[in-house]
Amino acid sequence: MKNILKSWVLLIVAAILVFSCKEEQKKTIATQSIDFTYEGDLTIFLNASDTVKTKFNIEFAETDYETQTGLMYRKGMEKNQGMLFIFPDERMHSFYMKNTEFPLDIIYIKENLTIASFQENAQPLNETGLSSQVPIKYVLEINGGLAQELGLSIGDSISFSRN
């Protein structure tokens, strides 16, 4: 009787160990894709002249949440789309590509609306800080490679309007 009882106890302990050591499946959190919301227009001019280099449909990032989230969790943008970040004052800013799934050109813009510096082809999902290098008030994010393709350069100016 003792041997049978011992066998049952060992069998129960073994069963508990087997089932408790079962590897739990990893849970993935699905994020809903965020679509572009047309909120205004942005024009880039050649070195503060009247010569238009290009135009973008833009979405604005002004609230803390919009600024912190930016273009995260999106699959991409059309070639003529961008996001304009507007900060309350001109100072150094740094961006990163956490949860951003496609390459971006990050264009840093001074308070006087001229391009101050670039971070071209910022790599998706990279959390390295990308500094403006100089004090800025605005940042324009566009698809990676477009700044070079469009011939954008430091000193070019922008204007923007809301819908």
C-alpha positions in Angstrom: 0.0 0.0 0.0 2.9 2.4 0.9 4.5 1.7 -2.5 1.2 2.5 -4.3 0.8 5.7 -2.3 4.4 6.7 -3.0 3.9 6.0 -6.7 0.8 8.2 -6.8 2.5 11.0 -5.0 5.5 10.9 -7.3 3.2 10.8 -10.4 1.2 13.8 -9.1 4.4 15.8 -8.4 5.8 14.9 -11.8 2.6 16.0 -13.5 2.6 19.3 -11.6 6.3 19.9 -12.6 5.6 19.1 -16.3 2.6 21.3 -16.5 4.1 24.2 -14.5 7.2 24.2 -16.6 5.3 24.5 -19.8 6.6 27.4 -21.8 4.0 30.2 -22.0 3.4 31.5 -25.5 4.7 35.0 -26.0 1.9 37.5 -26.2 2.1 40.1 -29.0 0.4 43.4 -28.6 -1.2 44.5 -31.8 -1.1 48.2 -32.4 -3.7 49.8 -34.7 -2.2 51.4 -37.8 -2.4 55.2 -37.6 -3.4 56.9 -40.8 -2.1 60.3 -42.0 -4.4 63.2 -41.2 -4.1 66.1 -43.6 -4.0 69.3 -41.4 -2.1 71.8 -43.6 0.4 72.7 -46.2 4.2 73.3 -46.1 6.3 74.8 -48.8 10.1 74.8 -49.0 11.8 77.7 -50.8 15.3 77.9 -52.2 17.5 79.9 -49.7 14.8 82.3 -48.5 13.8 83.3 -52.1 10.5 83.0 -53.9 11.6 79.9 -55.8 9.6 76.9 -54.6 11.6 73.7 -54.2 8.7 71.5 -53.0 5.4 71.3 -51.2 4.1 68.8 -48.6 0.8 67.9 -47.1 1.5 68.0 -43.4 0.2 66.8 -40.1 1.0 68.9 -37.0 2.6 67.6 -33.8 2.1 70.2 -31.1 0.7 68.5 -27.9 3.0 66.5 -25.6 1.4 63.3 -26.8 1.7 64.1 -30.5 5.3 65.3 -30.0 6.3 62.1 -28.1 4.5 59.8 -30.5 5.3 61.5 -33.9 5.2 58.9 -36.7 5.5 55.9 -34.5 3.3 52.8 -35.3 2.8 53.8 -38.9 3.7 51.7 -41.9 4.8 54.7 -44.0 3.8 58.0 -45.7 3.1 59.1 -49.2 6.0 61.0 -50.9 4.3 64.4 -50.5 3.4 63.9 -46.8 5.3 65.0 -43.7 4.9 65.8 -40.0 5.7 69.2 -38.6 6.7 69.5 -34.9 6.2 72.9 -33.4 8.0 73.6 -30.1 7.2 76.5 -27.7 10.7 77.9 -27.9 13.9 77.7 -29.8 16.4 75.3 -28.2 18.3 72.1 -28.8 16.1 69.1 -29.6 16.9 65.4 -30.1 14.8 62.8 -31.9 14.9 59.0 -32.1 13.2 56.4 -34.2 11.7 54.2 -31.4 8.7 52.3 -32.8 9.1 54.1 -36.2 8.9 51.5 -38.9 10.3 53.3 -41.9 13.4 55.6 -42.5 13.0 59.3 -42.1 14.8 62.5 -43.0 14.6 64.8 -40.0 14.9 68.4 -40.9 15.6 70.8 -38.1 14.3 74.4 -38.6 15.1 77.6 -36.8 12.6 80.1 -35.4 13.2 82.3 -38.5 11.8 79.3 -40.6 15.2 78.5 -42.2 16.6 74.9 -42.3 19.4 74.6 -39.7 20.5 71.0 -40.0 19.5 67.5 -41.1 19.5 63.9 -40.0 19.1 62.0 -43.3 17.8 58.4 -43.5 17.3 57.9 -39.8 17.0 54.2 -39.4 13.8 52.5 -38.3 13.5 51.4 -34.7 16.8 52.9 -33.7 16.7 54.5 -30.3 19.9 56.5 -30.7 19.3 60.3 -30.1 19.6 62.4 -33.2 20.5 66.0 -32.1 19.5 69.1 -33.9 23.1 70.3 -33.4 21.8 73.9 -33.0 18.8 75.5 -31.3 15.6 75.0 -33.4 11.9 75.6 -33.0 10.5 73.3 -35.7 11.2 69.8 -37.1 9.9 68.4 -40.3 9.9 64.6 -40.8 9.6 63.3 -44.3 10.4 60.0 -46.0 14.0 58.9 -45.8 16.1 60.0 -48.9 13.7 62.8 -49.9 15.9 65.7 -48.6 18.7 64.7 -50.9 16.4 63.8 -53.8 14.8 67.2 -53.6 18.1 69.0 -53.1 17.1 70.5 -49.8 19.9 72.4 -48.0 20.8 74.5 -44.9 19.5 78.0 -45.4 16.4 77.0 -47.4 13.2 78.4 -45.9 9.8 77.1 -45.2 6.3 78.5 -44.8 3.3 76.5 -43.6 -0.5 77.0 -43.2 -3.3 75.1 -41.5 -6.3 73.7 -43.1 
